[in-house]
Each structure stands twice: as structure tokens, then as C-alpha cells.
Amino acid sequence: MAKVKKKRPTRDEFELEEIGNTLVEAYDEKLEVLLDVWEKENVQGNIIKMDSRTRLIHIEKNSEITKIPFMDIMKVLYYRVKLLSFEKNLFYFTKSSYRFLSLSLVLL
């Protein structure tokens, strides 16, 4: 009996473009990303290289480099944390490519 290989879920050009734009933004701003990779564990780290020839995304975490094929990336999450000070109040904001959350207001 022959093995049946699972097909990767199809995504339209807009989804692929959004993933690509998110990767470029995270790479340019040196942000840590969390990649949801098809049929593999999630990968977390910083993008150190995006190779257009091989279509591999190089992710570094704790001096270990993982190479992920672009077409195997299902979702990209990245977080940008900004700390704003106003008098004695600190406002924490967290932004990902999918949502914007106002986390907390901390009084000193």
C-alpha cells in the first residue's frame, strides 16, 4: 500500500503577500517572530536572513539557526513593545500583526 502524502493547505496571493510583508517588517525592525510552520513545531526567534534564491527564512534563537521554507509558513506573529511614560503612569502596548492589545496601566 502506497503512502499518501498530505498536501499543504492552499493560500491565495493576498495571504502570501501578507506573510511576506510581515516577515520583511519583522526583519527590518529586528523583532522576534513566532512562525506557525506546516506539519512542524512552531519556530521562534529573530530573522537573520531571507534568501530569495532558495526561498528559505533563516531564524536564530540562542545561537541556533533554523531554516524554514517560505511556503511552509502558515502564520507569522511578531510583537513590538513600546513603553510610554506620562507623569507617574506607565502605559504598556503590545502590537502583533493580527491584533492590537492594550495590556495594562501601571501606577507607580
C-alpha positions as a LaTeX table, in Angstrom:
\begin{tabular}{lrrr}
\hline
Residue & $x$ (\AA) & $y$ (\AA) & $z$ (\AA) \\
\hline
Met1 & 0.00 & 0.00 & 0.00 \\
Ala2 & 1.43 & 3.37 & $-1.05$ \\
Lys3 & 1.81 & 6.22 & 1.36 \\
Val4 & $-0.37$ & 9.22 & 0.72 \\
Lys5 & 1.46 & 12.50 & 1.18 \\
Lys6 & $-0.57$ & 15.30 & 2.73 \\
Lys7 & $-0.90$ & 18.40 & 0.61 \\
Arg8 & $-0.02$ & 21.73 & 2.07 \\
Pro9 & $-3.08$ & 23.96 & 2.54 \\
Thr10 & $-3.52$ & 26.39 & $-0.33$ \\
Arg11 & $-3.33$ & 30.10 & 0.28 \\
Asp12 & $-4.20$ & 32.87 & $-2.13$ \\
Glu13 & $-1.76$ & 35.52 & $-3.29$ \\
Phe14 & $-3.03$ & 38.04 & $-0.73$ \\
Glu15 & $-2.28$ & 35.72 & 2.20 \\
Leu16 & 1.21 & 35.01 & 0.84 \\
Glu17 & 1.81 & 38.73 & 0.32 \\
Glu18 & 0.71 & 39.48 & 3.90 \\
Ile19 & 3.07 & 36.82 & 5.27 \\
Gly20 & 5.90 & 38.22 & 3.15 \\
Asn21 & 5.25 & 41.81 & 4.24 \\
Thr22 & 5.09 & 40.77 & 7.89 \\
Leu23 & 8.41 & 38.90 & 7.58 \\
Val24 & 10.09 & 41.89 & 5.93 \\
Glu25 & 8.81 & 44.28 & 8.61 \\
Ala26 & 9.98 & 41.98 & 11.41 \\
Tyr27 & 13.37 & 41.56 & 9.70 \\
Asp28 & 13.85 & 45.31 & 9.16 \\
Glu29 & 12.90 & 46.19 & 12.73 \\
Lys30 & 14.81 & 43.27 & 14.30 \\
Leu31 & 11.67 & 41.93 & 16.00 \\
Glu32 & 11.31 & 38.44 & 17.42 \\
Val33 & 8.80 & 36.33 & 15.49 \\
Leu34 & 6.76 & 33.23 & 16.13 \\
Leu35 & 6.21 & 31.18 & 12.97 \\
Asp36 & 3.43 & 28.64 & 12.62 \\
Val37 & 5.07 & 26.08 & 10.30 \\
Trp38 & 3.12 & 23.46 & 8.36 \\
Glu39 & 3.47 & 19.95 & 9.89 \\
Lys40 & 6.28 & 21.06 & 12.22 \\
Glu41 & 6.67 & 22.70 & 15.60 \\
Asn42 & 6.36 & 26.47 & 15.88 \\
Val43 & 9.65 & 28.32 & 15.44 \\
Gln44 & 10.53 & 31.40 & 17.49 \\
Gly45 & 13.46 & 33.76 & 17.08 \\
Asn46 & 14.90 & 36.63 & 15.06 \\
Ile47 & 15.06 & 36.63 & 11.28 \\
Ile48 & 18.71 & 36.92 & 10.28 \\
Lys49 & 18.38 & 36.24 & 6.55 \\
Met50 & 15.69 & 35.91 & 3.90 \\
Asp51 & 17.16 & 34.06 & 0.92 \\
Ser52 & 15.19 & 34.76 & $-2.26$ \\
Arg53 & 17.15 & 32.21 & $-4.27$ \\
Thr54 & 16.41 & 29.21 & $-2.03$ \\
Arg55 & 13.20 & 30.73 & $-0.56$ \\
Leu56 & 14.40 & 29.96 & 2.96 \\
Ile57 & 13.89 & 32.12 & 6.03 \\
His58 & 16.80 & 31.87 & 8.49 \\
Ile59 & 15.71 & 32.18 & 12.13 \\
Glu60 & 18.19 & 32.48 & 15.02 \\
Lys61 & 17.39 & 31.65 & 18.64 \\
Asn62 & 20.09 & 31.06 & 21.28 \\
Ser63 & 22.86 & 30.89 & 18.63 \\
Glu64 & 20.98 & 28.11 & 16.81 \\
Ile65 & 19.89 & 28.77 & 13.22 \\
Thr66 & 16.77 & 27.16 & 11.74 \\
Lys67 & 15.95 & 27.40 & 8.04 \\
Ile68 & 12.26 & 27.40 & 7.16 \\
Pro69 & 10.88 & 27.23 & 3.59 \\
Phe70 & 8.70 & 30.29 & 2.94 \\
Met71 & 5.84 & 28.18 & 1.55 \\
Asp72 & 5.70 & 26.15 & 4.80 \\
Ile73 & 4.93 & 29.25 & 6.90 \\
Met74 & 1.24 & 29.37 & 7.74 \\
Lys75 & 1.22 & 32.38 & 10.12 \\
Val76 & 3.68 & 34.97 & 11.39 \\
Leu77 & 3.30 & 36.69 & 14.74 \\
Tyr78 & 5.63 & 39.38 & 15.98 \\
Tyr79 & 5.46 & 41.69 & 18.93 \\
Arg80 & 6.54 & 45.26 & 19.31 \\
Val81 & 6.52 & 46.60 & 22.84 \\
Lys82 & 6.52 & 50.32 & 23.49 \\
Leu83 & 6.91 & 51.90 & 26.88 \\
Leu84 & 5.48 & 55.39 & 27.23 \\
Ser85 & 5.91 & 57.41 & 30.41 \\
Phe86 & 3.46 & 60.13 & 31.37 \\
Glu87 & 3.98 & 61.61 & 34.82 \\
Lys88 & 3.85 & 58.58 & 37.16 \\
Asn89 & 1.82 & 56.37 & 34.84 \\
Leu90 & 3.32 & 53.75 & 32.57 \\
Phe91 & 1.33 & 52.57 & 29.59 \\
Tyr92 & 2.22 & 49.23 & 28.03 \\
Phe93 & 1.12 & 48.48 & 24.48 \\
Thr94 & 1.69 & 45.26 & 22.61 \\
Lys95 & 1.12 & 45.04 & 18.87 \\
Ser96 & 1.20 & 41.95 & 16.69 \\
Ser97 & 0.44 & 41.66 & 13.02 \\
Tyr98 & $-3.02$ & 40.35 & 13.85 \\
Arg99 & $-4.21$ & 42.45 & 16.76 \\
Phe100 & $-3.52$ & 45.43 & 18.96 \\
Leu101 & $-3.93$ & 44.94 & 22.68 \\
Ser102 & $-3.74$ & 47.49 & 25.41 \\
Leu103 & $-2.35$ & 45.36 & 28.20 \\
Ser104 & $-2.22$ & 47.36 & 31.37 \\
Leu105 & $-1.92$ & 50.66 & 33.14 \\
Val106 & 0.56 & 50.58 & 35.99 \\
Leu107 & 0.61 & 53.29 & 38.63 \\
Leu108 & 3.94 & 53.89 & 40.33 \\
\hline
\end{tabular}
